[in-house]
Amino acid sequence: MMKTLLLPPGLQIVLLILALILWGRYRVASWVLVFIAVSSLYLFSIRPVADRLVGWLETQQPALDTRVFQQQVSPEAIVVLGSGINGYTPDYGMLPQPSALLLQRLRFAARVAGQTGLPILVSGGAANGINEAAVMDRVLRKDFGVTTRWQEDQSLTTMDNGRFSHAILSQSNISRIILVTHALHMPRAARVFRHQGFKVVTAPTAYLRTLRHHNWRDWLPTVTELVKSQLALHEMVGQLWYRIRYRI
C-alpha cells in the first residue's frame, strides 16, 4: 500500500487530494501541490525522462560476457529470479503462465544455459497460491527444452531469493553463480546475492532504455513511458530501503 502511494501515479493522486483538502485555507500551497503533481506526472510520462531513469539503473552492472570465463574461475550454476505469474489464462486452459516480465527472464536463462551447460535454479515463491518456481520449471522444460536442477519456492522478495537460494546451493558447495534478472533489477539483486556470500556474474536482460535520438514525439506523454518510470522509481526506492533495512 505505502509503496503504491510513493510511486506515480499514486503519488500524484495523493498530492491532488492534499491540494483539495488545503484549498479553503491555503490556496497558494494548494496551487503548488497541483503544479508538482501535474508536472511530475508529465515528466515521468515522456521518453527522455523515463530513459534517463532506467538507463541510470541498467548501466550499473555489466552484460554477460562468457569470454571472461577463460580468464577466471567459471560459475557453477545459473539462478533465475521470479517476476510474477498470470493465473487467469483461458487461452492455456487456465494453466498458470509466467508474466511477460518473467518470460523474458526465462528465455534469456535458457539461452545462457545453452551457452554454458550450467544447471539452473529457479527462485520464486507461492504468492496468490500459485507456486512460481514450479511454473518456471514447467515453462523452461516444455517451451525451451531446459531442465532445472533446483526449485526454490519460498521467496517473496529479492532478499528471500538470495537467502533461500544460498540455503539450497550451499548444500552442493556452490558459491559461484550467473544471476539472471532484468537489467533494471540487477543492481539490487546482485548486491543481495553477494551479501549472501555468492560470487556473482551478472546476466541482465530485457533492457528498457532506448538508444535512438529523441524527437518531438518523445516529448508527448504516454502510458508506456510512465510504466518505465514507475519501474525505475520502484527500484530506486527498493535500493534505498535495502540500504536502510539490510545495510547492503
N, C-alpha and C positions, 0 to 999 in steps of 0.2 A: 504493500500500500504506500508506504513512505517513498519507496524507490520510484513509483509511478508519478508521484507528485513532484519529484525533483527533476524529472525529465520532460522535454516537450512531447506532446502539447499540454500535458498535465500541469506543468509549472506555469504556463501562460494562463490557463484557466484559473488557477489559484490567484494569480496576480489580478486578473479581471474581477474576481469575486471580492478580493480585498478592496479594489478600487470602488466597487459598488457599495461596500459597507462604509467606506470612508467618505463617500461623495457628499453627504449632507454637511459635514463639519470641516473636512479637509479637502477642499476642491483641488488645490494645487497638487497635493500629494496623490490624489486620485488620478489626475491627468498624467503625472509622472509614471505611475504604475501602468496605466493604459499604454503609454508610449513604449515602455520597456517590454510589455507583453507582446504588442503588435510587431515592434521592430525586431525583437529576438526571434519571434516565430517566423518572420520573413527571412532573416539571416540564416536560420537553421534549415530553411527550405530551399536554398539555392545551391547550385553545384560548387561554386568557388569556395564557399564556407564549408560545405559538407566534405569536399575533397581534402581541404586543409586539415580538418579534424581527423578523418580516418587515416590520412597519409601520415600524420604525426605518430599514430599508433602502429601502423603497418610497417614502418621502416625501422622499428626498434629491434627487431630480430631478423636475422638473415634467412633467405630462402634456402631450401635444402639443396646441397651440392654433394652428391655421393662421391665425388672425386677426392674429398678430404679424407675419406676412409683409408686411402692409400698411405696417408702421412700420419695417421693416428690410430689408436685402438678402436676397432669398429664397434658400433652399437650391437646390442644383443636382442632387442625386441622393439616392436612398434606399439605405441599407446595411442589410441584414438578416443577423443573425448566426445561425449554425447552432446546433443543440442536440440532436443525436443522430438516428440513423437506425435503423429497425426492418428487420432483414434477413430475419427469418422471417415471411413474410406469405402463407401458403397461400390466404387469402381474396382476395389480389390476384395470384394466380398466381406467387407468390414474387418479385414485383417490389418492390424496396426502397421503403419508405414512410417519411415523416417521423415522428419520435416525437410523442407527444401534445404535449410542450412545444414542439417545432419547429412543429407545425401551428398552434399559437396564434400564433406569430410570423408565419408566412406569411399567415395570414388577416388579421392586422392590417396587414401590409405591403401586401397587395392593397387594403385599404381606404384606406390613406394614398396609394397610387399613384392610386387613383380620385379622391381629393380634390385632388391636386396635379398630376397628369400628369407627375411626375418619373420618370426612368429608374431602374431598380433594379440594384444589385449584390448578389448573394448570396455569402455568405462561409462556407465550411465545407470542411474537408479530407477526406482519404480514410482515416479511421480504420476498422479492421477490413476494409479492402479495398473499401469502398463509397464512391464519390465523393458526398459530401454536397451539394456545390454543384450537381451535376448533378441530384440528386433534388429539391432545392429548386426549380431551374429548371423541371423537368418538372411538378411539382405546381402551381406558380404558373400555368404556361401551360395545363395541361389542366383543372385543377379550379377555377381562379379567373379564367382568361382574361387573365392578365397576363404579358407577355413581359419577361424580364430582358435587360439590355444587357451586363452583365459577370458572369463567374463566377470567383470567387476560390476555388481548390480545393486550396490548400496548407496552410492554417492548421489547427492542432490545439489552440491556446489562444487566449484573448482577446487576448493580446499579439500573436500571429500575425495574428489578424483585423485589428488596426489596422495592422500593418506591411505586410502584403500587399495590403490594400485601398488603402492610400496609394500603394503602388507602381503599382497599376493606374489609380487615378483621377487621379493626378498627370500621367499621360500625356495626359489630356484637360483638364488645368488645372482640375480640380475640387477645391475645398477646403471647400466648404460642403455639409454633408450632414444628412439626417434619419436618425437612428440608431434602428433597431427591435430591441429585445430585451425580455426580461422585466423588469418593474419592479424585481424583486429583484436582477437582474444589472446594471441600468443604471448605478448609481454607479461601479462598476469599469470597465465598458465605456466610459462617457463619458470618464473620465479617460484611458484608454488612447488613444482616438481623438484627444482634444485634445492629448495628449502627442506624437502623430504629426504635429500641425500642422493638423488639421481644425478648422473651426468647426462645432460640433455643436448641432443642435436635437434634443432628446431626444423619442423616441416610445415610452415604456414601455408594455407591455401585460401582460395576464394577472396582475392583482393577486391576491395570495393572502390578504391581510388581510380579515377580516370586520368590518363596521361596526356590526352589531347589538349590543345589550347582551347580556352573557353571563348565562347562567342556570346552574342547578346541574348540568345535564347536561354543560356545557362543562368542568367540573372532573373529568370521568371521562376517563381516558387512552384515546387512540385512535391507531391507526397513521397515520391521515391527518395528525393534528397533529404526530406525530413526524417525518413526512416534511417538513412545512413547517419545523419547527425545524432539521432537518438541512440543508435547502437554505439557510436563513438563515445558519447557522453556517458552512457551506461558503463562502458569500460573504464573511463576516467574516474567515475565515482567508485567503481569497484576497486581500482588500484589504490585510491585514497583510503578506502575502508580497510583493505587488506594491510596497508601500512600501519594504520591505527590499531586494528584488531589483532593482527598476527605479527606485526613488525617485519614484514617482508616487502 
